[in-house]
């Protein structure tokens, strides 16, 4: 433990972690509420609150990434499960976007089909890499002790 911090035991660390999680969730929900209010309550354009969206994006994905890397409660999934999740995300995105925007045209596939196929692939690959690196870090820590 660092000499600049007060001595703590496991109970204090666990309580501090729970308090931090609660306030992180409150902050993220407040940002989401602010974004939704500006979008639908004030009818502002996307440009007016893009900064809040980026802060919320970095906060949510940063939290998930650090939980994965430090091997917390998020599991390291098998390749088969990740492929099933990928196809599920693609189908959900395709159906929702087709209902919302209409069926995509193949002549403009880079703007219609590519994001639906590439977005979930990037998310699933990032999840797997972070979970794998976190798993390796935990195994290395265990073997060193």
C-alpha positions in Angstrom: 0.0 0.0 0.0 1.2 3.5 -0.8 2.4 5.5 2.3 0.3 8.5 1.2 -3.0 6.7 1.7 -4.5 5.7 5.0 -4.2 2.0 5.8 -7.2 0.1 4.6 -8.5 -3.4 4.9 -10.5 -5.4 2.4 -13.8 -4.3 3.7 -13.0 -0.6 3.2 -11.8 -1.3 -0.3 -15.0 -3.2 -1.1 -17.2 -0.5 0.3 -15.3 2.2 -1.6 -15.7 0.2 -4.8 -19.4 -0.2 -4.4 -19.8 3.6 -3.7 -17.7 4.4 -6.8 -19.9 2.1 -9.0 -23.1 3.6 -7.7 -22.0 7.2 -8.4 -20.6 6.1 -11.8 -24.0 4.7 -12.8 -25.8 7.8 -11.5 -23.4 10.0 -13.5 -23.9 8.0 -16.7 -27.7 8.0 -16.2 -27.6 11.8 -15.7 -25.6 12.2 -18.9 -28.1 10.0 -20.8 -31.0 12.0 -19.3 -29.4 15.2 -20.4 -28.8 13.9 -23.9 -32.4 12.7 -24.2 -33.7 16.0 -22.9 -31.7 18.0 -25.3 -32.7 15.8 -28.2 -36.4 15.4 -27.5 -37.2 18.1 -25.0 -35.3 21.0 -26.6 -35.3 19.6 -30.2 -31.6 20.4 -30.6 -29.6 19.0 -33.4 -27.0 16.2 -32.9 -24.2 18.8 -33.2 -25.3 20.6 -30.1 -24.7 17.7 -27.7 -22.1 15.6 -29.4 -19.7 16.4 -26.6 -22.0 14.8 -24.0 -22.5 11.7 -26.2 -18.7 11.3 -26.5 -18.2 11.6 -22.7 -21.0 9.0 -22.1 -19.5 6.7 -24.8 -16.0 6.9 -23.3 -17.4 6.4 -19.7 -19.5 3.4 -20.5 -17.0 1.6 -22.8 -14.0 2.6 -20.6 -15.8 1.1 -17.6 -16.5 -2.2 -19.5 -13.0 -2.3 -20.8 -11.3 -1.9 -17.4 -13.7 -4.4 -15.8 -12.7 -6.9 -18.6 -9.0 -6.2 -18.3 -8.8 -6.4 -14.6 -10.8 -9.6 -14.6 -13.8 -8.6 -12.7 -17.3 -10.1 -13.2 -17.4 -10.1 -17.0 -16.7 -13.6 -18.3 -14.2 -14.7 -20.9 -16.5 -16.2 -23.5 -15.8 -19.0 -25.9 -15.4 -18.3 -29.6 -18.7 -20.1 -30.3 -20.6 -17.8 -27.9 -19.0 -14.7 -29.4 -20.0 -15.8 -32.9 -23.6 -16.3 -31.7 -23.6 -12.9 -30.0 -22.2 -11.4 -33.2 -24.9 -12.9 -35.4 -27.6 -11.9 -32.9 -26.4 -8.3 -32.9 -26.3 -8.2 -36.7 -29.8 -9.6 -37.0 -31.2 -7.2 -34.3 -29.5 -4.2 -35.9 -30.6 -5.2 -39.4 -34.2 -5.7 -38.4 -34.4 -2.5 -36.3 -32.7 -0.4 -38.9 -34.8 -1.9 -41.7 -38.0 -1.2 -39.8 -36.8 2.3 -39.0 -35.1 3.4 -42.2 -36.5 0.8 -44.8 -34.6 -2.0 -46.5 -31.0 -1.0 -47.5 -30.0 -0.8 -51.1 -27.0 -2.8 -52.3 -25.6 0.0 -54.4 -24.9 2.1 -51.2 -23.6 -0.9 -49.2 -20.8 1.1 -47.5 -23.4 3.3 -45.7 -26.1 0.7 -45.2 -24.7 -2.8 -44.7 -21.1 -2.2 -43.7 -21.9 -0.6 -40.4 -24.3 -3.3 -39.5 -21.7 -6.0 -40.2 -18.6 -4.2 -39.0 -19.9 -2.5 -35.8 -20.8 -5.7 -33.9 -17.6 -7.4 -35.2 -15.5 -4.6 -33.7 -17.4 -4.7 -30.4 -17.2 -8.5 -30.1 -13.5 -8.5 -31.1 -12.7 -5.8 -28.5 -14.6 -7.7 -25.8 -12.7 -10.9 -26.6 -9.3 -9.2 -26.6 -9.8 -7.3 -23.4 -11.2 -10.5 -21.7 -8.3 -12.5 -22.9 -5.7 -10.0 -21.8 -7.4 -9.7 -18.4 -7.5 -13.5 -18.1 -3.8 -13.7 -18.9 -3.0 -10.9 -16.4 -4.9 -12.8 -13.6 -3.2 -16.1 -14.5 0.2 -14.4 -14.4 -0.5 -12.8 -11.1 -1.7 -16.1 -9.6 1.4 -18.0 -10.8 3.8 -15.3 -9.4 2.3 -15.7 -5.9 
